[in-house]
């Protein structure tokens, strides 16, 4: 876990499982993309996980995001970046959640400096509103 993850990178309104997911994604970004976002939020609603990371663009990428052509270029670049690690992300999330992931969608919004990951879990009985069930 990133030593500053809880205090610096996450809002305080997440439950323990959501914080665990956010910390996982923070470390995933750091390991596979070379840098971590400034803030990561995770929300678990029934069988859906939504992860939102903000603040991961470099100053040069921020400059590119100021016009439409640059945003399209960044979106393509980030999509390729995430596509190359999508299977790893899926596998590691399945291990973390102890259930299969049916779908995993990733989107990048360069003008907001934001990445959104939405996953659907196969077995929502194991996780109910972010609280693990036995």
PLY file of the C-alpha trace (Angstrom):
ply
format ascii 1.0
element vertex 134
property float x
property float y
property float z
element edge 133
property int vertex1
property int vertex2
end_header
0.00 0.00 0.00
1.20 3.50 -0.81
2.22 5.08 2.52
0.21 8.26 1.87
-2.72 6.57 0.14
-5.31 6.95 2.88
-4.64 10.55 3.89
-3.56 12.16 0.66
-5.24 10.20 -2.09
-8.72 9.22 -0.93
-11.88 10.92 0.21
-13.00 9.90 3.69
-16.48 8.77 2.65
-15.39 5.32 1.42
-15.89 2.16 3.47
-13.01 -0.23 4.21
-13.51 -2.41 1.11
-13.70 0.65 -1.14
-10.50 2.00 0.42
-8.84 -1.36 -0.19
-9.89 -1.23 -3.87
-8.68 2.39 -4.18
-5.30 1.52 -2.64
-5.02 -1.49 -4.94
-5.70 0.68 -8.01
-3.25 3.35 -6.83
-0.51 0.73 -6.61
-1.59 -0.80 -9.93
-1.25 2.56 -11.71
2.10 3.18 -10.08
3.47 -0.24 -11.05
2.07 -0.59 -14.58
1.87 3.03 -15.73
4.85 4.43 -13.89
2.98 7.01 -11.82
0.09 7.19 -9.42
-2.88 9.54 -9.56
-3.23 12.30 -6.98
-6.62 10.96 -5.94
-8.32 7.59 -6.30
-11.91 6.89 -5.32
-13.64 3.50 -5.44
-17.32 2.80 -5.01
-18.94 -0.59 -4.65
-22.63 -0.77 -5.46
-24.16 -4.25 -5.48
-22.23 -6.04 -8.24
-20.52 -2.95 -9.73
-17.20 -1.33 -8.85
-16.49 2.19 -10.07
-12.93 3.47 -9.74
-12.14 7.10 -10.48
-8.57 8.34 -10.54
-7.67 11.98 -11.06
-4.45 13.90 -11.37
-2.22 11.56 -13.34
-1.36 13.71 -16.36
2.15 15.11 -16.70
2.57 18.86 -17.36
3.15 18.10 -21.07
-0.02 15.97 -21.21
-1.97 18.72 -19.44
-0.84 21.12 -22.15
-1.98 18.67 -24.86
-5.38 18.36 -23.16
-6.08 22.05 -23.77
-7.26 21.52 -27.34
-9.46 18.95 -29.08
-6.70 17.42 -31.21
-4.49 16.96 -28.14
-7.35 15.43 -26.14
-8.02 12.89 -28.90
-4.33 12.01 -29.04
-4.16 11.61 -25.25
-7.33 9.52 -25.20
-5.85 7.17 -27.81
-2.54 6.95 -25.97
-4.17 6.27 -22.59
-6.54 3.72 -24.15
-3.59 1.80 -25.58
-1.76 2.05 -22.27
-4.71 0.65 -20.32
-5.56 -1.96 -22.96
-2.10 -3.46 -22.59
-2.65 -3.97 -18.84
-6.42 -4.64 -18.84
-6.07 -8.41 -18.38
-3.65 -7.94 -15.49
-6.03 -5.47 -13.86
-8.95 -7.86 -14.30
-7.02 -10.82 -12.87
-5.78 -8.87 -9.84
-9.24 -7.39 -9.15
-10.76 -10.89 -9.32
-8.24 -12.03 -6.70
-8.92 -9.01 -4.53
-12.70 -9.42 -4.74
-12.63 -13.24 -4.69
-15.08 -13.45 -7.60
-15.00 -13.38 -11.38
-15.30 -10.08 -13.22
-17.88 -10.25 -16.01
-16.93 -6.96 -17.66
-14.30 -4.28 -17.29
-14.58 -0.91 -19.03
-11.95 1.81 -18.92
-12.35 5.39 -20.11
-10.06 8.40 -20.02
-11.27 12.00 -19.95
-8.13 14.08 -20.64
-9.77 17.49 -20.17
-10.69 16.46 -16.59
-7.42 14.57 -16.01
-9.53 11.59 -15.02
-9.67 7.83 -15.61
-12.83 5.82 -14.95
-12.89 2.04 -14.51
-16.22 0.24 -14.25
-16.36 -3.47 -13.49
-19.23 -5.88 -13.03
-18.76 -8.75 -10.60
-20.14 -12.23 -11.26
-21.15 -12.89 -7.66
-22.63 -9.92 -5.82
-23.55 -12.13 -2.85
-19.94 -12.02 -1.66
-19.98 -8.25 -1.47
-23.00 -6.25 -0.42
-22.78 -2.44 -0.40
-19.04 -2.64 0.19
-19.22 -4.95 3.19
-17.96 -8.48 2.76
-20.45 -11.22 3.48
-19.55 -14.71 4.71
0 1
1 2
2 3
3 4
4 5
5 6
6 7
7 8
8 9
9 10
10 11
11 12
12 13
13 14
14 15
15 16
16 17
17 18
18 19
19 20
20 21
21 22
22 23
23 24
24 25
25 26
26 27
27 28
28 29
29 30
30 31
31 32
32 33
33 34
34 35
35 36
36 37
37 38
38 39
39 40
40 41
41 42
42 43
43 44
44 45
45 46
46 47
47 48
48 49
49 50
50 51
51 52
52 53
53 54
54 55
55 56
56 57
57 58
58 59
59 60
60 61
61 62
62 63
63 64
64 65
65 66
66 67
67 68
68 69
69 70
70 71
71 72
72 73
73 74
74 75
75 76
76 77
77 78
78 79
79 80
80 81
81 82
82 83
83 84
84 85
85 86
86 87
87 88
88 89
89 90
90 91
91 92
92 93
93 94
94 95
95 96
96 97
97 98
98 99
99 100
100 101
101 102
102 103
103 104
104 105
105 106
106 107
107 108
108 109
109 110
110 111
111 112
112 113
113 114
114 115
115 116
116 117
117 118
118 119
119 120
120 121
121 122
122 123
123 124
124 125
125 126
126 127
127 128
128 129
129 130
130 131
131 132
132 133
